[in-house]
């Protein structure tokens, strides 16, 4: 064996060869088996089309920033999310509530409900549910609160239409569309009769302290709401009469035989009681005006009745002969001129007819048996008309000609 220095490359190669050959048996003294030639690394198998587009390595999740993980940010996000959820819920609720609020209600026919003074929103909603106007008091209350109409709910008597929606119900109550009642005063009623009818009207309230002066109430139809005081109706009737009288008196005929509006009312009340036919009023008024001008007594039967009853109403029987001659302040068979005051409350038409009577010379009239009257200028013609009436009352179809009556003074009865 030769000892000496070997080049670094040889030493390195021998060492590697020794290491490689140590794993193989030696064949006697033969030369060692040379190492296999170096094999290049095998090529990687081709990748599929799907694998080719896939990344070699999936990157891990990026680390969240410190700012995003801050507690205030987390709380803010939670609050925002909650607000969004609440907004969606509220919006959905309002939409559904609006649909229900405007849907047709349960009423199968019109219904009148009286909401008393002092009831709150809960009591009103319960009342409406009991009366079948609404189905859910809570939807009603919710609608009122959303519309900010709680303070606008008004008491009163309301009529709700068939199938009225909750929206209609709220509008009716908040706008105060209360039921309007009517009180009609017929022409020719006395003040005492009108007061009696007011007291018999259950939709009014309160008492009447005193009977108004005769002839100061204007017969008309007056609207009122349930519970209105009876004295208020009286005041409205008095005010209406005052306005009408001022207007009519301002345009009265210039040659009337009286000089005050109060005297006009007195004569108009007699005209009112003598006829109910509109086309006769000016002629009846003319008869009485002509009599006053010629100093004849008016001789009106209704004045006898008023003097006997004191304004309480009709006698309920025919006037007796003794009563015609009975002196009372109102009996125009016994007194000259006008009575001391009206015998009833005349309507506007009678006031206008008396202020501007027909231009006639007629002094008499008598019933014609058909609801009207026959007029005449002299007593003889009047007596013929009376005879015809008596024949009709007896049932005669062709009454005989009656003898002409003897001449009578101007104060003779008109009937």
C-alpha positions as a printed Julia matrix, in Angstrom:
415×3 Matrix{Float64}:
    0.0     0.0     0.0
    1.33    3.26   -1.05
    1.05    6.12    1.34
    1.0     9.66    0.17
   -1.05   12.7    -0.32
   -4.02   12.33   -2.57
   -5.81   15.08   -4.28
   -8.88   16.31   -2.42
  -11.07   15.32   -5.3
   -9.77   11.67   -5.22
  -10.17   11.37   -1.53
  -13.61   12.65   -1.75
  -14.49   10.24   -4.51
  -12.97    7.27   -2.72
  -14.84    8.03    0.41
  -18.07    8.21   -1.44
  -17.25    5.01   -3.3
  -16.37    3.2    -0.14
  -19.62    4.22    1.36
  -21.55    3.09   -1.66
  -19.67   -0.19   -1.99
  -20.02   -1.06    1.63
  -23.46   -2.28    0.91
  -22.37   -4.78   -1.67
  -20.33   -8.03   -1.16
  -16.9    -8.15   -2.51
  -15.92  -10.9    -5.03
  -12.59  -12.16   -3.77
   -9.96   -9.86   -4.84
  -11.78   -8.59   -7.82
  -12.4    -4.95   -8.4
  -15.35   -3.4    -6.75
  -18.59   -3.08   -8.73
  -18.81    0.34  -10.17
  -21.83    2.41   -8.97
  -24.81    2.71  -11.26
  -24.9     5.72  -13.34
  -26.8     8.66  -11.86
  -30.47    8.6   -12.85
  -32.12   11.94  -13.33
  -35.15   12.51  -11.19
  -38.26   11.07  -12.74
  -40.54   13.63  -14.3
  -43.76   14.38  -12.42
  -46.84   12.8   -13.99
  -48.94   15.27  -15.96
  -51.71   17.04  -13.95
  -55.35   16.91  -14.89
  -57.11   19.98  -16.2
  -58.95   20.38  -12.9
  -55.78   19.99  -10.87
  -53.99   22.44  -13.12
  -56.26   25.26  -12.15
  -56.11   24.49   -8.46
  -53.54   26.41   -6.42
  -50.52   24.54   -5.16
  -51.24   25.56   -1.6
  -54.35   27.12   -0.1
  -53.35   30.23    1.76
  -54.38   30.33    5.33
  -56.89   32.92    6.63
  -55.5    36.35    6.93
  -55.17   37.63   10.39
  -57.9    40.17   11.36
  -56.68   43.58   12.11
  -56.59   44.8    15.65
  -59.01   47.61   14.73
  -61.66   45.16   13.48
  -61.38   43.1    16.65
  -61.8    46.15   18.89
  -64.76   45.73   21.37
  -66.33   49.04   20.37
  -66.4    47.95   16.73
  -67.99   44.66   17.67
  -70.64   46.38   19.78
  -71.3    48.92   17.03
  -71.78   46.19   14.47
  -74.18   44.39   16.77
  -76.18   47.55   17.37
  -76.35   48.32   13.67
  -77.51   44.8    12.93
  -80.14   45.05   15.65
  -81.37   48.36   14.29
  -81.68   46.91   10.82
  -83.65   43.97   12.16
  -85.9    46.28   14.18
  -86.45   48.57   11.2
  -87.44   45.66    9.01
  -89.78   44.34   11.72
  -91.34   47.76   12.29
  -91.76   48.35    8.57
  -93.39   44.99    8.13
  -95.64   45.63   11.11
  -96.67   49.05    9.8
  -97.43   47.65    6.39
  -99.55   44.84    7.8
 -101.17   47.21   10.31
 -102.02   49.69    7.57
 -103.67   46.96    5.56
 -105.7    45.86    8.55
 -106.47   49.47    9.5
 -107.99   50.15    6.1
 -109.73   46.79    5.64
 -113.53   46.54    5.79
 -114.93   46.32    9.3
 -117.35   43.8    10.84
 -120.54   45.9    10.75
 -123.29   44.31    8.68
 -125.47   47.44    8.86
 -125.23   51.05    9.98
 -124.74   51.42   13.73
 -125.22   54.38   16.09
 -122.96   54.48   19.15
 -123.01   57.11   21.87
 -119.54   57.91   23.26
 -120.05   59.56   26.63
 -118.01   62.44   27.96
 -114.89   61.47   29.87
 -114.15   58.14   28.18
 -110.49   57.5    27.4
 -108.98   55.71   24.43
 -109.16   52.31   26.16
 -112.82   52.74   27.16
 -113.71   53.97   23.68
 -112.01   51.03   21.99
 -113.73   48.55   24.33
 -117.11   50.22   23.68
 -116.63   50.03   19.93
 -115.71   46.37   20.17
 -118.8    45.59   22.29
 -121.0    47.35   19.77
 -119.47   45.35   16.93
 -117.95   48.36   15.19
 -114.37   47.05   15.41
 -112.81   43.64   15.97
 -109.56   44.47   17.77
 -109.32   47.3    20.29
 -105.54   47.1    20.17
 -105.37   47.79   16.45
 -107.73   50.73   17.0
 -105.58   52.13   19.79
 -102.42   51.54   17.77
 -103.85   53.39   14.81
 -104.93   56.32   16.98
 -101.47   56.56   18.53
  -99.67   56.3    15.18
 -101.89   59.04   13.76
 -101.32   61.13   16.9
 -105.09   61.49   17.25
 -105.5    60.51   20.88
 -106.23   64.07   21.96
 -108.63   64.57   19.05
 -111.12   61.86   20.08
 -114.46   63.61   20.73
 -117.46   62.42   22.68
 -120.88   62.35   21.06
 -123.31   60.18   19.18
 -121.84   58.71   16.01
 -123.28   56.7    13.16
 -120.85   54.22   11.64
 -121.59   52.95    8.16
 -121.82   49.31    7.18
 -118.36   47.72    6.8
 -116.7    50.88    8.11
 -112.93   50.38    8.33
 -110.88   51.31   11.38
 -109.64   54.3     9.4
 -113.24   55.4     8.8
 -114.09   54.93   12.48
 -111.15   57.04   13.66
 -111.92   59.77   11.12
 -115.56   59.89   12.19
 -114.68   60.32   15.87
 -111.74   62.71   15.49
 -113.62   64.95   13.05
 -116.66   65.07   15.34
 -119.14   63.83   12.74
 -121.89   63.4    15.33
 -125.44   62.38   14.51
 -127.71   65.34   13.82
 -131.24   65.1    15.25
 -134.16   67.23   14.09
 -136.82   69.08   16.04
 -139.6    70.44   13.85
 -141.91   73.17   15.11
 -145.16   73.31   13.15
 -146.61   76.68   12.27
 -149.4    77.84   14.55
 -148.35   76.06   17.75
 -148.5    78.04   20.96
 -145.4    78.52   23.09
 -146.81   76.19   25.73
 -147.35   73.47   23.13
 -143.79   73.88   21.82
 -142.36   73.63   25.33
 -144.36   70.47   25.95
 -142.94   68.88   22.8
 -139.41   69.87   23.75
 -139.86   68.19   27.13
 -141.09   65.05   25.36
 -137.93   64.84   23.22
 -135.61   62.34   24.97
 -132.51   63.29   22.97
 -132.51   66.74   24.6
 -131.48   67.51   28.17
 -132.24   69.99   30.9
 -135.39   71.78   31.93
 -137.05   74.94   30.62
 -137.22   77.64   33.25
 -140.22   79.49   31.85
 -142.55   79.41   28.87
 -141.41   81.95   26.25
 -143.63   84.86   25.39
 -146.24   83.97   22.78
 -145.23   84.68   19.21
 -141.47   84.88   19.86
 -140.55   81.42   18.51
 -140.07   80.85   14.79
 -141.53   77.55   13.55
 -138.81   75.72   11.61
 -136.78   72.53   11.68
 -133.83   72.8    14.06
 -130.83   70.47   14.02
 -129.18   69.45   17.28
 -126.9    66.82   18.76
 -127.85   64.37   21.48
 -127.75   65.92   24.91
 -128.19   69.55   23.83
 -130.0    71.65   26.44
 -133.64   72.44   25.75
 -133.03   76.08   26.68
 -130.52   76.25   23.81
 -133.21   75.2    21.33
 -135.51   77.88   22.76
 -132.79   80.5    22.32
 -132.17   79.46   18.73
 -135.9    79.69   17.96
 -136.08   83.16   19.51
 -133.04   84.37   17.58
 -134.44   82.97   14.32
 -137.76   84.74   14.95
 -136.04   88.03   15.68
 -133.99   87.89   12.47
 -136.99   86.93   10.32
 -139.21   89.64   11.81
 -136.6    92.36   11.26
 -136.15   91.31    7.64
 -139.89   91.08    6.9
 -140.82   94.29    8.69
 -138.19   96.17    6.68
 -140.2    95.37    3.51
 -143.81   95.65    4.76
 -146.58   97.4     2.85
 -146.81  101.1     3.62
 -150.62  101.25    4.18
 -150.98   98.67    6.96
 -153.44   99.65    9.71
 -150.87   99.05   12.46
 -147.45  100.48   13.18
 -145.25   97.99   15.04
 -143.64   94.65   14.24
 -145.27   93.2    17.37
 -148.72   94.01   15.94
 -147.66   92.34   12.71
 -146.88   89.16   14.65
 -150.25   89.33   16.42
 -152.23   89.55   13.18
 -149.98   86.98   11.47
 -150.75   84.52   14.29
 -154.47   84.87   13.53
 -153.83   84.38    9.81
 -151.76   81.29   10.65
 -154.57   79.72   12.64
 -157.26   80.52   10.06
 -155.76   78.7     7.08
 -153.21   76.06    6.28
 -153.22   76.58    2.5
 -150.23   78.59    1.31
 -152.09   80.22   -1.6
 -154.78   81.59    0.73
 -152.6    83.36    3.26
 -152.39   86.72    1.49
 -156.19   86.78    0.91
 -156.97   85.87    4.52
 -154.54   88.57    5.65
 -156.25   91.02    3.29
 -159.66   90.29    4.85
 -158.4    91.14    8.34
 -156.45   94.18    7.14
 -159.58   95.47    5.33
 -161.65   94.93    8.46
 -159.17   96.85   10.59
 -159.21   99.7     8.08
 -163.03   99.84    8.12
 -163.21   99.47   11.93
 -164.91   96.06   11.71
 -164.23   93.5    14.38
 -161.98   90.68   13.27
 -164.34   87.97   14.57
 -161.84   85.13   14.37
 -162.83   81.83   15.97
 -159.22   80.92   16.98
 -159.12   84.03   19.19
 -162.11   82.67   21.14
 -160.32   79.38   21.7
 -157.11   81.06   22.83
 -159.0    83.23   25.28
 -160.66   80.12   26.75
 -157.61   77.82   26.92
 -154.85   80.33   27.56
 -152.65   78.8    24.86
 -152.93   75.18   26.0
 -154.33   74.01   22.67
 -157.63   73.21   21.01
 -160.93   72.89   22.79
 -161.58   69.42   21.4
 -165.18   70.35   20.68
 -167.17   72.95   18.75
 -167.38   76.48   20.12
 -170.63   77.1    21.96
 -172.76   80.17   21.32
 -172.23   81.35   24.88
 -168.48   81.24   24.35
 -168.73   83.4    21.24
 -170.31   86.11   23.36
 -168.04   85.51   26.35
 -165.75   88.47   26.84
 -162.05   87.66   27.11
 -159.07   89.89   26.26
 -158.52   87.79   23.1
 -162.09   87.26   21.87
 -162.21   89.37   18.7
 -165.99   88.9    18.58
 -166.15   90.98   21.76
 -163.23   93.41   21.37
 -162.32   95.98   18.74
 -159.07   95.8    16.82
 -156.24   93.43   17.55
 -156.01   91.27   20.66
 -153.33   92.21   23.23
 -150.84   89.73   21.77
 -150.33   86.77   19.42
 -152.43   83.65   19.81
 -149.73   81.36   18.38
 -146.28   81.37   16.81
 -146.7    82.24   13.13
 -144.33   80.93   10.47
 -142.34   83.0     8.03
 -144.96   82.6     5.26
 -147.76   84.02    7.4
 -145.55   86.89    8.55
 -144.73   87.74    4.93
 -148.38   87.44    3.84
 -149.52   89.75    6.62
 -146.78   92.29    5.9
 -147.84   92.37    2.22
 -151.47   91.22    1.94
 -153.36   90.81   -1.32
 -154.95   93.89   -2.87
 -158.62   92.99   -2.51
 -161.83   94.42   -1.07
 -162.89   91.14    0.5
 -164.3    91.28    4.02
 -165.55   87.7     4.53
 -164.49   84.12    4.04
 -165.99   80.79    4.95
 -164.88   77.2     4.58
 -165.7    75.57    1.26
 -165.81   72.01    2.6
 -162.62   70.91    0.84
 -160.01   72.43    3.15
 -160.03   75.87    1.57
 -162.22   78.96    1.83
 -164.63   80.99   -0.27
 -164.11   84.77   -0.12
 -166.64   87.54   -0.6
 -166.79   91.32   -0.5
 -170.28   91.73    1.05
 -172.4    90.09    3.64
 -175.13   88.9     1.24
 -172.66   86.95   -0.87
 -171.09   85.63    2.3
 -174.43   84.29    3.51
 -174.88   82.4     0.26
 -171.49   80.83    0.75
 -172.45   79.86    4.3
 -175.63   78.25    3.02
 -173.68   76.18    0.52
 -171.37   75.01    3.3
 -174.3    73.98    5.48
 -175.8    72.05    2.58
 -172.53   70.21    2.03
 -172.39   69.37    5.72
 -175.93   67.93    5.52
 -175.03   65.95    2.42
 -177.25   67.89    0.0
 -175.97   67.71   -3.56
 -177.94   70.71   -4.83
 -178.91   72.99   -1.99
 -181.89   75.22   -2.55
 -181.36   78.92   -2.99
 -181.54   80.54    0.41
 -183.41   83.77    0.9
 -181.32   86.88    1.05
 -180.49   87.79    4.65
 -181.51   91.08    6.1
 -178.96   93.84    5.98
 -176.62   93.78    8.96
 -174.21   96.35   10.36
 -170.43   96.12    9.48
 -169.71   94.35   12.76
 -171.69   91.27   11.74
 -169.98   87.89   11.91
 -167.95   86.84    8.95
 -169.09   83.24    9.26
